[in-house]
């Protein structure tokens, strides 16, 4: 099974992670508001303290471009992703 990282656990991200967990994958995730991810934690999600922690502990990361990512960038944490090769990042969704 894959070791998946997910940043942004809102409506879409949460459902994607739920499917990964149901299929037996290991998922580490980050969301700006931990309480909104509690239902996923209860299902086996490993909650990380930051996007960097997600990336450091998984094979690849999917990012939902939402307030979670924007908040990290606003705090000057955009460098959280820079040490990792671009092949580590699977997908970035941009909401238009």
C-alpha positions in Angstrom: 0.0 0.0 0.0 1.1 3.6 -0.6 2.2 6.1 2.0 0.3 9.2 0.9 0.5 12.8 2.1 -2.4 15.2 1.8 -2.4 18.9 2.5 -5.9 20.5 2.7 -8.6 18.2 4.2 -11.7 20.2 3.4 -14.7 19.0 1.4 -12.7 17.6 -1.5 -9.5 16.7 0.2 -11.3 15.0 3.1 -13.3 12.8 0.8 -10.2 11.8 -1.2 -8.3 10.9 2.0 -11.4 9.0 3.3 -11.2 6.8 0.1 -7.5 6.2 0.5 -8.0 5.2 4.1 -10.9 2.9 3.1 -8.6 1.2 0.6 -6.0 0.5 3.3 -3.4 3.2 2.4 -1.4 5.0 5.0 -2.2 8.7 4.9 -0.5 11.6 6.7 -2.4 14.9 6.4 -2.4 18.5 7.4 -5.3 21.0 7.7 -5.2 24.5 9.1 -8.0 23.6 11.5 -7.2 20.2 13.1 -10.7 19.8 14.5 -12.2 19.7 10.9 -10.0 16.6 10.3 -10.9 14.8 13.4 -13.3 12.4 11.6 -10.4 11.4 9.4 -8.0 11.0 12.4 -10.7 8.7 13.9 -10.5 6.6 10.7 -6.7 6.3 10.9 -5.2 9.5 9.4 -1.9 10.5 10.9 -2.2 14.3 11.5 0.9 16.3 10.9 1.8 19.6 12.5 2.7 21.3 9.2 2.8 20.8 5.4 6.6 20.2 5.8 5.9 17.3 8.2 3.5 15.7 5.7 6.1 15.9 2.9 8.9 14.6 5.1 7.0 11.5 6.1 5.3 10.4 2.8 6.2 9.1 -0.6 4.2 11.8 -2.4 1.9 14.6 -1.5 -1.3 15.9 -2.9 -2.1 19.6 -2.2 -5.6 21.1 -2.3 -4.8 24.8 -3.0 -7.0 26.2 -0.2 -6.8 28.3 2.9 -4.6 25.7 4.5 -1.8 26.2 2.0 -2.4 29.9 1.7 -2.1 30.3 5.5 1.2 28.4 5.6 2.5 30.7 2.8 1.3 33.8 4.6 3.2 32.7 7.7 6.4 32.5 5.6 6.3 28.8 5.4 6.4 28.5 1.6 9.9 27.1 2.1 8.2 24.1 3.7 8.1 22.5 0.3 11.4 23.8 -1.3 13.8 21.1 0.0 11.9 18.4 -1.7 12.2 17.4 -5.3 9.3 18.3 -7.5 8.7 14.6 -8.2 7.6 14.3 -4.6 4.6 16.4 -5.3 1.8 14.6 -7.1 -0.8 17.3 -7.7 -1.7 20.9 -6.9 -5.3 21.9 -7.5 -6.0 25.5 -8.2 -9.5 26.8 -7.6 -10.6 29.3 -10.1 
